[in-house]
Amino acid sequence: MTSTWTRPPPNPRHTITDPPGARPESEWTTALGAGFHVFRFGSNDQDVVYIEYPTGTIYLEKQPEVERYTLIFDYLRAAALPAKASRKLITQMANELGDQ
């Protein structure tokens, strides 16, 4: 039996320059204050949220919690610049830093 390693597709990077309506008590702060991943498995499996914070990590499996983080991710994705515009912004900022 042989296995073939295939490289995963590139993960596009998107930047968020100014989340609309961001307030200290908003979900934006929650999302930007800790890294999280929503793992989606097959249609028969339950999705899981993995959260990284400064002192540890946690997995969330309860459906209401997973739905909340899925919604936060959707908000972030909607507010983010498209991949091409994000690359342009990052390149511009790197060039400006290089000029200093």
Distance bins in CASP14 RR format, pairs under 12 A and 6 or more apart:
PFRMAT RR
TARGET T0000
AUTHOR 0000-0000-0000
RMODE 2
METHOD distances of the structure
MODEL  1
10 83 0 0 0 0 1 0 0 0 0 0 0
10 87 0 0 0 0 0 1 0 0 0 0 0
11 37 0 0 0 0 0 1 0 0 0 0 0
11 83 0 0 0 0 1 0 0 0 0 0 0
12 77 0 0 0 0 0 1 0 0 0 0 0
12 80 0 0 0 0 1 0 0 0 0 0 0
12 81 0 0 0 0 0 1 0 0 0 0 0
12 82 0 0 0 0 1 0 0 0 0 0 0
12 83 1 0 1 0 0 0 0 0 0 0 0
12 84 0 0 0 0 1 0 0 0 0 0 0
12 85 0 0 0 0 0 1 0 0 0 0 0
12 86 1 0 0 1 0 0 0 0 0 0 0
12 87 0 0 0 0 1 0 0 0 0 0 0
12 90 0 0 0 0 0 1 0 0 0 0 0
13 77 0 0 0 0 0 1 0 0 0 0 0
13 80 0 0 0 0 1 0 0 0 0 0 0
13 81 0 0 0 0 1 0 0 0 0 0 0
13 82 0 0 0 0 0 1 0 0 0 0 0
13 83 1 0 0 1 0 0 0 0 0 0 0
13 84 0 0 0 0 0 1 0 0 0 0 0
13 85 0 0 0 0 0 1 0 0 0 0 0
13 86 1 0 1 0 0 0 0 0 0 0 0
13 87 1 0 0 1 0 0 0 0 0 0 0
13 88 0 0 0 0 0 1 0 0 0 0 0
13 89 0 0 0 0 0 1 0 0 0 0 0
13 90 1 0 0 1 0 0 0 0 0 0 0
13 91 0 0 0 0 0 1 0 0 0 0 0
14 73 0 0 0 0 0 1 0 0 0 0 0
14 76 0 0 0 0 1 0 0 0 0 0 0
14 77 1 0 0 1 0 0 0 0 0 0 0
14 78 0 0 0 0 0 1 0 0 0 0 0
14 79 0 0 0 0 1 0 0 0 0 0 0
14 80 1 1 0 0 0 0 0 0 0 0 0
14 81 1 0 1 0 0 0 0 0 0 0 0
14 82 1 0 0 1 0 0 0 0 0 0 0
14 83 1 0 0 1 0 0 0 0 0 0 0
14 84 0 0 0 0 1 0 0 0 0 0 0
14 85 0 0 0 0 1 0 0 0 0 0 0
14 86 1 0 1 0 0 0 0 0 0 0 0
14 87 0 0 0 0 1 0 0 0 0 0 0
14 88 0 0 0 0 0 1 0 0 0 0 0
14 89 0 0 0 0 0 1 0 0 0 0 0
14 90 0 0 0 0 0 1 0 0 0 0 0
15 32 0 0 0 0 0 1 0 0 0 0 0
15 76 0 0 0 0 0 1 0 0 0 0 0
15 77 0 0 0 0 0 1 0 0 0 0 0
15 79 0 0 0 0 1 0 0 0 0 0 0
15 80 1 0 0 1 0 0 0 0 0 0 0
15 81 1 0 1 0 0 0 0 0 0 0 0
15 82 0 0 0 0 1 0 0 0 0 0 0
15 83 0 0 0 0 1 0 0 0 0 0 0
15 84 0 0 0 0 0 1 0 0 0 0 0
15 85 1 0 0 1 0 0 0 0 0 0 0
15 86 1 0 1 0 0 0 0 0 0 0 0
15 87 0 0 0 0 1 0 0 0 0 0 0
15 88 0 0 0 0 1 0 0 0 0 0 0
15 89 1 0 1 0 0 0 0 0 0 0 0
15 90 1 0 0 1 0 0 0 0 0 0 0
15 91 0 0 0 0 0 1 0 0 0 0 0
15 92 0 0 0 0 0 1 0 0 0 0 0
15 93 0 0 0 0 1 0 0 0 0 0 0
16 22 0 0 0 0 1 0 0 0 0 0 0
16 28 0 0 0 0 1 0 0 0 0 0 0
16 31 0 0 0 0 1 0 0 0 0 0 0
16 32 1 0 0 1 0 0 0 0 0 0 0
16 75 0 0 0 0 1 0 0 0 0 0 0
16 76 1 0 0 1 0 0 0 0 0 0 0
16 77 0 0 0 0 1 0 0 0 0 0 0
16 78 0 0 0 0 1 0 0 0 0 0 0
16 79 1 0 1 0 0 0 0 0 0 0 0
16 80 1 0 1 0 0 0 0 0 0 0 0
16 81 1 0 0 1 0 0 0 0 0 0 0
16 82 0 0 0 0 0 1 0 0 0 0 0
16 85 0 0 0 0 0 1 0 0 0 0 0
16 86 0 0 0 0 1 0 0 0 0 0 0
16 89 0 0 0 0 0 1 0 0 0 0 0
17 79 0 0 0 0 1 0 0 0 0 0 0
17 80 0 0 0 0 1 0 0 0 0 0 0
17 81 1 0 0 1 0 0 0 0 0 0 0
17 85 0 0 0 0 1 0 0 0 0 0 0
17 86 0 0 0 0 1 0 0 0 0 0 0
17 88 0 0 0 0 0 1 0 0 0 0 0
17 89 1 0 0 1 0 0 0 0 0 0 0
17 90 0 0 0 0 0 1 0 0 0 0 0
17 92 0 0 0 0 0 1 0 0 0 0 0
17 93 0 0 0 0 0 1 0 0 0 0 0
18 28 0 0 0 0 0 1 0 0 0 0 0
18 32 0 0 0 0 0 1 0 0 0 0 0
18 79 0 0 0 0 1 0 0 0 0 0 0
18 80 0 0 0 0 0 1 0 0 0 0 0
18 81 0 0 0 0 0 1 0 0 0 0 0
18 89 0 0 0 0 0 1 0 0 0 0 0
19 26 0 0 0 0 1 0 0 0 0 0 0
19 27 0 0 0 0 1 0 0 0 0 0 0
19 28 1 0 1 0 0 0 0 0 0 0 0
19 29 0 0 0 0 1 0 0 0 0 0 0
19 30 0 0 0 0 0 1 0 0 0 0 0
19 31 0 0 0 0 1 0 0 0 0 0 0
19 32 1 0 0 1 0 0 0 0 0 0 0
19 72 0 0 0 0 0 1 0 0 0 0 0
19 75 0 0 0 0 1 0 0 0 0 0 0
19 76 1 0 0 1 0 0 0 0 0 0 0
19 77 0 0 0 0 0 1 0 0 0 0 0
19 78 0 0 0 0 0 1 0 0 0 0 0
19 79 1 0 1 0 0 0 0 0 0 0 0
19 80 0 0 0 0 1 0 0 0 0 0 0
19 81 0 0 0 0 0 1 0 0 0 0 0
20 26 0 0 0 0 0 1 0 0 0 0 0
20 28 0 0 0 0 1 0 0 0 0 0 0
20 75 0 0 0 0 1 0 0 0 0 0 0
20 76 0 0 0 0 0 1 0 0 0 0 0
20 78 0 0 0 0 1 0 0 0 0 0 0
20 79 1 0 0 1 0 0 0 0 0 0 0
20 80 0 0 0 0 0 1 0 0 0 0 0
21 27 0 0 0 0 0 1 0 0 0 0 0
21 28 1 0 0 1 0 0 0 0 0 0 0
21 29 0 0 0 0 0 1 0 0 0 0 0
21 75 0 0 0 0 0 1 0 0 0 0 0
21 79 0 0 0 0 1 0 0 0 0 0 0
22 28 1 0 1 0 0 0 0 0 0 0 0
22 29 1 0 0 1 0 0 0 0 0 0 0
22 30 0 0 0 0 0 1 0 0 0 0 0
22 31 0 0 0 0 0 1 0 0 0 0 0
22 32 0 0 0 0 1 0 0 0 0 0 0
22 33 0 0 0 0 0 1 0 0 0 0 0
22 75 0 0 0 0 0 1 0 0 0 0 0
22 76 0 0 0 0 0 1 0 0 0 0 0
22 79 0 0 0 0 1 0 0 0 0 0 0
23 29 1 0 0 1 0 0 0 0 0 0 0
23 30 0 0 0 0 0 1 0 0 0 0 0
24 30 0 0 0 0 0 1 0 0 0 0 0
24 32 0 0 0 0 0 1 0 0 0 0 0
24 33 0 0 0 0 0 1 0 0 0 0 0
26 32 0 0 0 0 1 0 0 0 0 0 0
26 33 0 0 0 0 0 1 0 0 0 0 0
26 72 0 0 0 0 0 1 0 0 0 0 0
26 75 0 0 0 0 1 0 0 0 0 0 0
26 76 0 0 0 0 0 1 0 0 0 0 0
26 79 0 0 0 0 0 1 0 0 0 0 0
27 33 0 0 0 0 0 1 0 0 0 0 0
27 34 0 0 0 0 0 1 0 0 0 0 0
27 36 0 0 0 0 0 1 0 0 0 0 0
27 68 0 0 0 0 1 0 0 0 0 0 0
27 69 0 0 0 0 1 0 0 0 0 0 0
27 70 0 0 0 0 0 1 0 0 0 0 0
27 71 0 0 0 0 1 0 0 0 0 0 0
27 72 1 0 1 0 0 0 0 0 0 0 0
27 73 0 0 0 0 0 1 0 0 0 0 0
27 74 0 0 0 0 0 1 0 0 0 0 0
27 75 1 0 0 1 0 0 0 0 0 0 0
27 76 0 0 0 0 1 0 0 0 0 0 0
27 79 0 0 0 0 0 1 0 0 0 0 0
28 72 0 0 0 0 1 0 0 0 0 0 0
28 75 1 0 0 1 0 0 0 0 0 0 0
28 76 1 0 0 1 0 0 0 0 0 0 0
28 78 0 0 0 0 0 1 0 0 0 0 0
28 79 0 0 0 0 1 0 0 0 0 0 0
28 80 0 0 0 0 0 1 0 0 0 0 0
29 72 0 0 0 0 0 1 0 0 0 0 0
29 76 0 0 0 0 0 1 0 0 0 0 0
30 36 0 0 0 0 1 0 0 0 0 0 0
30 51 0 0 0 0 1 0 0 0 0 0 0
30 53 0 0 0 0 0 1 0 0 0 0 0
30 68 0 0 0 0 1 0 0 0 0 0 0
30 69 0 0 0 0 1 0 0 0 0 0 0
30 71 0 0 0 0 0 1 0 0 0 0 0
30 72 1 0 0 1 0 0 0 0 0 0 0
30 73 0 0 0 0 0 1 0 0 0 0 0
30 75 0 0 0 0 0 1 0 0 0 0 0
30 76 0 0 0 0 0 1 0 0 0 0 0
31 37 0 0 0 0 0 1 0 0 0 0 0
31 38 0 0 0 0 0 1 0 0 0 0 0
31 49 0 0 0 0 0 1 0 0 0 0 0
31 51 0 0 0 0 0 1 0 0 0 0 0
31 68 0 0 0 0 0 1 0 0 0 0 0
31 69 0 0 0 0 1 0 0 0 0 0 0
31 70 0 0 0 0 0 1 0 0 0 0 0
31 71 0 0 0 0 0 1 0 0 0 0 0
31 72 1 0 1 0 0 0 0 0 0 0 0
31 73 1 0 0 1 0 0 0 0 0 0 0
31 74 0 0 0 0 0 1 0 0 0 0 0
31 75 1 0 0 1 0 0 0 0 0 0 0
31 76 1 0 1 0 0 0 0 0 0 0 0
31 77 0 0 0 0 0 1 0 0 0 0 0
31 79 0 0 0 0 1 0 0 0 0 0 0
31 80 0 0 0 0 0 1 0 0 0 0 0
32 72 0 0 0 0 1 0 0 0 0 0 0
32 75 0 0 0 0 0 1 0 0 0 0 0
32 76 0 0 0 0 1 0 0 0 0 0 0
32 79 0 0 0 0 0 1 0 0 0 0 0
32 80 0 0 0 0 0 1 0 0 0 0 0
33 51 0 0 0 0 0 1 0 0 0 0 0
33 52 0 0 0 0 1 0 0 0 0 0 0
33 53 1 0 0 1 0 0 0 0 0 0 0
33 54 0 0 0 0 1 0 0 0 0 0 0
33 72 0 0 0 0 0 1 0 0 0 0 0
33 76 0 0 0 0 0 1 0 0 0 0 0
34 49 0 0 0 0 0 1 0 0 0 0 0
34 50 0 0 0 0 0 1 0 0 0 0 0
34 51 1 0 1 0 0 0 0 0 0 0 0
34 52 1 0 0 1 0 0 0 0 0 0 0
34 53 1 0 1 0 0 0 0 0 0 0 0
34 54 1 0 0 1 0 0 0 0 0 0 0
34 55 0 0 0 0 0 1 0 0 0 0 0
34 56 0 0 0 0 1 0 0 0 0 0 0
34 57 0 0 0 0 1 0 0 0 0 0 0
34 58 0 0 0 0 1 0 0 0 0 0 0
34 69 0 0 0 0 0 1 0 0 0 0 0
34 72 0 0 0 0 0 1 0 0 0 0 0
35 49 0 0 0 0 0 1 0 0 0 0 0
35 50 0 0 0 0 1 0 0 0 0 0 0
35 51 1 0 0 1 0 0 0 0 0 0 0
35 52 1 0 1 0 0 0 0 0 0 0 0
35 53 1 0 0 1 0 0 0 0 0 0 0
35 54 0 0 0 0 0 1 0 0 0 0 0
35 56 0 0 0 0 0 1 0 0 0 0 0
35 57 0 0 0 0 1 0 0 0 0 0 0
35 58 0 0 0 0 0 1 0 0 0 0 0
35 69 0 0 0 0 0 1 0 0 0 0 0
35 72 0 0 0 0 0 1 0 0 0 0 0
35 73 0 0 0 0 0 1 0 0 0 0 0
35 76 0 0 0 0 0 1 0 0 0 0 0
36 48 0 0 0 0 0 1 0 0 0 0 0
36 49 1 0 1 0 0 0 0 0 0 0 0
36 50 1 0 0 1 0 0 0 0 0 0 0
36 51 1 0 1 0 0 0 0 0 0 0 0
36 52 1 0 0 1 0 0 0 0 0 0 0
36 53 0 0 0 0 1 0 0 0 0 0 0
36 57 0 0 0 0 1 0 0 0 0 0 0
36 58 0 0 0 0 1 0 0 0 0 0 0
36 59 0 0 0 0 0 1 0 0 0 0 0
36 60 0 0 0 0 1 0 0 0 0 0 0
36 65 0 0 0 0 0 1 0 0 0 0 0
36 66 0 0 0 0 0 1 0 0 0 0 0
36 68 0 0 0 0 0 1 0 0 0 0 0
36 69 1 0 1 0 0 0 0 0 0 0 0
36 70 0 0 0 0 0 1 0 0 0 0 0
36 72 1 0 0 1 0 0 0 0 0 0 0
36 73 1 0 0 1 0 0 0 0 0 0 0
36 76 0 0 0 0 1 0 0 0 0 0 0
37 47 0 0 0 0 0 1 0 0 0 0 0
37 48 0 0 0 0 1 0 0 0 0 0 0
37 49 1 0 0 1 0 0 0 0 0 0 0
37 50 1 0 1 0 0 0 0 0 0 0 0
37 51 0 0 0 0 1 0 0 0 0 0 0
37 52 0 0 0 0 1 0 0 0 0 0 0
37 57 0 0 0 0 0 1 0 0 0 0 0
37 58 0 0 0 0 0 1 0 0 0 0 0
37 59 0 0 0 0 0 1 0 0 0 0 0
37 60 0 0 0 0 0 1 0 0 0 0 0
37 66 0 0 0 0 0 1 0 0 0 0 0
37 69 0 0 0 0 1 0 0 0 0 0 0
37 70 0 0 0 0 0 1 0 0 0 0 0
37 72 0 0 0 0 0 1 0 0 0 0 0
37 73 0 0 0 0 1 0 0 0 0 0 0
38 46 0 0 0 0 0 1 0 0 0 0 0
38 47 1 0 0 1 0 0 0 0 0 0 0
38 48 1 0 0 1 0 0 0 0 0 0 0
38 49 1 0 1 0 0 0 0 0 0 0 0
38 50 0 0 0 0 1 0 0 0 0 0 0
38 51 0 0 0 0 0 1 0 0 0 0 0
38 59 0 0 0 0 0 1 0 0 0 0 0
38 60 0 0 0 0 1 0 0 0 0 0 0
38 61 0 0 0 0 0 1 0 0 0 0 0
38 65 0 0 0 0 0 1 0 0 0 0 0
38 66 1 0 0 1 0 0 0 0 0 0 0
38 67 0 0 0 0 1 0 0 0 0 0 0
38 68 0 0 0 0 0 1 0 0 0 0 0
38 69 1 0 1 0 0 0 0 0 0 0 0
38 70 1 0 1 0 0 0 0 0 0 0 0
38 71 0 0 0 0 0 1 0 0 0 0 0
38 72 0 0 0 0 1 0 0 0 0 0 0
38 73 1 0 1 0 0 0 0 0 0 0 0
38 74 0 0 0 0 1 0 0 0 0 0 0
38 76 0 0 0 0 0 1 0 0 0 0 0
38 77 0 0 0 0 0 1 0 0 0 0 0
39 45 0 0 0 0 1 0 0 0 0 0 0
39 46 0 0 0 0 1 0 0 0 0 0 0
39 47 1 0 0 1 0 0 0 0 0 0 0
39 48 1 0 1 0 0 0 0 0 0 0 0
39 49 1 0 0 1 0 0 0 0 0 0 0
39 50 1 0 0 1 0 0 0 0 0 0 0
39 51 0 0 0 0 0 1 0 0 0 0 0
39 59 0 0 0 0 1 0 0 0 0 0 0
39 60 0 0 0 0 0 1 0 0 0 0 0
39 61 0 0 0 0 0 1 0 0 0 0 0
39 66 0 0 0 0 1 0 0 0 0 0 0
39 69 0 0 0 0 0 1 0 0 0 0 0
39 70 0 0 0 0 0 1 0 0 0 0 0
39 73 0 0 0 0 0 1 0 0 0 0 0
40 46 0 0 0 0 1 0 0 0 0 0 0
40 47 1 0 1 0 0 0 0 0 0 0 0
40 48 0 0 0 0 1 0 0 0 0 0 0
40 49 0 0 0 0 0 1 0 0 0 0 0
40 50 0 0 0 0 0 1 0 0 0 0 0
40 66 0 0 0 0 1 0 0 0 0 0 0
40 69 0 0 0 0 0 1 0 0 0 0 0
40 70 0 0 0 0 1 0 0 0 0 0 0
40 73 0 0 0 0 0 1 0 0 0 0 0
41 47 1 0 0 1 0 0 0 0 0 0 0
41 48 1 0 0 1 0 0 0 0 0 0 0
41 61 0 0 0 0 0 1 0 0 0 0 0
41 66 0 0 0 0 0 1 0 0 0 0 0
42 48 0 0 0 0 0 1 0 0 0 0 0
45 61 0 0 0 0 0 1 0 0 0 0 0
45 66 0 0 0 0 0 1 0 0 0 0 0
46 59 0 0 0 0 0 1 0 0 0 0 0
46 60 0 0 0 0 0 1 0 0 0 0 0
46 61 1 0 0 1 0 0 0 0 0 0 0
46 62 0 0 0 0 1 0 0 0 0 0 0
46 63 1 0 0 1 0 0 0 0 0 0 0
46 65 0 0 0 0 0 1 0 0 0 0 0
46 66 1 0 0 1 0 0 0 0 0 0 0
46 67 0 0 0 0 0 1 0 0 0 0 0
47 59 0 0 0 0 0 1 0 0 0 0 0
47 60 0 0 0 0 1 0 0 0 0 0 0
47 61 0 0 0 0 1 0 0 0 0 0 0
47 62 0 0 0 0 0 1 0 0 0 0 0
47 63 0 0 0 0 1 0 0 0 0 0 0
47 64 0 0 0 0 0 1 0 0 0 0 0
47 65 0 0 0 0 0 1 0 0 0 0 0
47 66 1 0 1 0 0 0 0 0 0 0 0
47 67 0 0 0 0 1 0 0 0 0 0 0
47 68 0 0 0 0 0 1 0 0 0 0 0
47 69 0 0 0 0 1 0 0 0 0 0 0
47 70 1 0 0 1 0 0 0 0 0 0 0
47 73 0 0 0 0 0 1 0 0 0 0 0
48 58 0 0 0 0 0 1 0 0 0 0 0
48 59 1 0 1 0 0 0 0 0 0 0 0
48 60 1 0 0 1 0 0 0 0 0 0 0
48 61 1 0 1 0 0 0 0 0 0 0 0
48 62 0 0 0 0 0 1 0 0 0 0 0
48 63 0 0 0 0 0 1 0 0 0 0 0
48 65 0 0 0 0 1 0 0 0 0 0 0
48 66 1 0 0 1 0 0 0 0 0 0 0
48 69 0 0 0 0 1 0 0 0 0 0 0
48 70 0 0 0 0 0 1 0 0 0 0 0
49 57 0 0 0 0 0 1 0 0 0 0 0
49 58 0 0 0 0 1 0 0 0 0 0 0
49 59 1 0 0 1 0 0 0 0 0 0 0
49 60 1 0 1 0 0 0 0 0 0 0 0
49 61 1 0 0 1 0 0 0 0 0 0 0
49 62 0 0 0 0 1 0 0 0 0 0 0
49 63 0 0 0 0 0 1 0 0 0 0 0
49 64 0 0 0 0 0 1 0 0 0 0 0
49 65 1 0 0 1 0 0 0 0 0 0 0
49 66 1 0 1 0 0 0 0 0 0 0 0
49 67 0 0 0 0 1 0 0 0 0 0 0
49 68 0 0 0 0 1 0 0 0 0 0 0
49 69 1 0 1 0 0 0 0 0 0 0 0
49 70 1 0 0 1 0 0 0 0 0 0 0
49 71 0 0 0 0 0 1 0 0 0 0 0
49 72 0 0 0 0 1 0 0 0 0 0 0
49 73 0 0 0 0 1 0 0 0 0 0 0
50 56 0 0 0 0 0 1 0 0 0 0 0
50 57 1 0 0 1 0 0 0 0 0 0 0
50 58 1 0 0 1 0 0 0 0 0 0 0
50 59 1 0 1 0 0 0 0 0 0 0 0
50 60 1 0 0 1 0 0 0 0 0 0 0
50 61 0 0 0 0 0 1 0 0 0 0 0
50 65 0 0 0 0 0 1 0 0 0 0 0
50 66 0 0 0 0 0 1 0 0 0 0 0
50 69 0 0 0 0 1 0 0 0 0 0 0
51 57 1 0 0 1 0 0 0 0 0 0 0
51 58 1 0 1 0 0 0 0 0 0 0 0
51 59 1 0 0 1 0 0 0 0 0 0 0
51 60 1 0 0 1 0 0 0 0 0 0 0
51 61 0 0 0 0 0 1 0 0 0 0 0
51 65 0 0 0 0 1 0 0 0 0 0 0
51 66 0 0 0 0 0 1 0 0 0 0 0
51 68 0 0 0 0 0 1 0 0 0 0 0
51 69 1 0 0 1 0 0 0 0 0 0 0
51 72 0 0 0 0 0 1 0 0 0 0 0
51 73 0 0 0 0 0 1 0 0 0 0 0
52 58 0 0 0 0 1 0 0 0 0 0 0
52 59 0 0 0 0 0 1 0 0 0 0 0
58 65 0 0 0 0 0 1 0 0 0 0 0
58 69 0 0 0 0 0 1 0 0 0 0 0
59 65 0 0 0 0 1 0 0 0 0 0 0
59 66 0 0 0 0 0 1 0 0 0 0 0
59 69 0 0 0 0 0 1 0 0 0 0 0
60 66 1 0 0 1 0 0 0 0 0 0 0
60 67 0 0 0 0 0 1 0 0 0 0 0
60 68 0 0 0 0 1 0 0 0 0 0 0
60 69 1 0 0 1 0 0 0 0 0 0 0
60 70 0 0 0 0 0 1 0 0 0 0 0
60 72 0 0 0 0 0 1 0 0 0 0 0
61 67 0 0 0 0 0 1 0 0 0 0 0
61 69 0 0 0 0 0 1 0 0 0 0 0
62 68 0 0 0 0 1 0 0 0 0 0 0
62 69 0 0 0 0 0 1 0 0 0 0 0
63 69 0 0 0 0 0 1 0 0 0 0 0
63 70 0 0 0 0 0 1 0 0 0 0 0
64 70 0 0 0 0 0 1 0 0 0 0 0
64 71 0 0 0 0 0 1 0 0 0 0 0
65 71 0 0 0 0 0 1 0 0 0 0 0
65 72 0 0 0 0 0 1 0 0 0 0 0
66 72 0 0 0 0 0 1 0 0 0 0 0
66 73 0 0 0 0 0 1 0 0 0 0 0
67 73 0 0 0 0 0 1 0 0 0 0 0
67 74 0 0 0 0 0 1 0 0 0 0 0
68 74 0 0 0 0 0 1 0 0 0 0 0
68 75 0 0 0 0 0 1 0 0 0 0 0
69 75 0 0 0 0 0 1 0 0 0 0 0
69 76 0 0 0 0 0 1 0 0 0 0 0
70 76 0 0 0 0 0 1 0 0 0 0 0
70 77 0 0 0 0 0 1 0 0 0 0 0
71 77 0 0 0 0 0 1 0 0 0 0 0
71 78 0 0 0 0 0 1 0 0 0 0 0
72 78 0 0 0 0 0 1 0 0 0 0 0
72 79 0 0 0 0 0 1 0 0 0 0 0
73 79 0 0 0 0 0 1 0 0 0 0 0
73 80 0 0 0 0 0 1 0 0 0 0 0
74 80 0 0 0 0 0 1 0 0 0 0 0
77 83 0 0 0 0 0 1 0 0 0 0 0
77 86 0 0 0 0 0 1 0 0 0 0 0
79 86 0 0 0 0 0 1 0 0 0 0 0
80 86 1 0 0 1 0 0 0 0 0 0 0
80 89 0 0 0 0 0 1 0 0 0 0 0
81 87 0 0 0 0 1 0 0 0 0 0 0
81 88 0 0 0 0 1 0 0 0 0 0 0
81 89 1 0 0 1 0 0 0 0 0 0 0
81 90 0 0 0 0 1 0 0 0 0 0 0
81 92 0 0 0 0 0 1 0 0 0 0 0
82 88 0 0 0 0 1 0 0 0 0 0 0
82 89 0 0 0 0 0 1 0 0 0 0 0
83 89 0 0 0 0 0 1 0 0 0 0 0
83 90 0 0 0 0 0 1 0 0 0 0 0
84 90 0 0 0 0 0 1 0 0 0 0 0
84 91 0 0 0 0 0 1 0 0 0 0 0
85 91 0 0 0 0 0 1 0 0 0 0 0
85 92 0 0 0 0 0 1 0 0 0 0 0
86 92 0 0 0 0 0 1 0 0 0 0 0
86 93 0 0 0 0 0 1 0 0 0 0 0
87 93 0 0 0 0 0 1 0 0 0 0 0
87 94 0 0 0 0 0 1 0 0 0 0 0
88 94 0 0 0 0 0 1 0 0 0 0 0
88 95 0 0 0 0 0 1 0 0 0 0 0
89 95 0 0 0 0 0 1 0 0 0 0 0
89 96 0 0 0 0 0 1 0 0 0 0 0
90 96 0 0 0 0 0 1 0 0 0 0 0
90 97 0 0 0 0 0 1 0 0 0 0 0
91 97 0 0 0 0 0 1 0 0 0 0 0
91 98 0 0 0 0 0 1 0 0 0 0 0
92 98 0 0 0 0 0 1 0 0 0 0 0
92 99 0 0 0 0 0 1 0 0 0 0 0
93 99 0 0 0 0 0 1 0 0 0 0 0
93 100 0 0 0 0 0 1 0 0 0 0 0
94 100 0 0 0 0 0 1 0 0 0 0 0
END
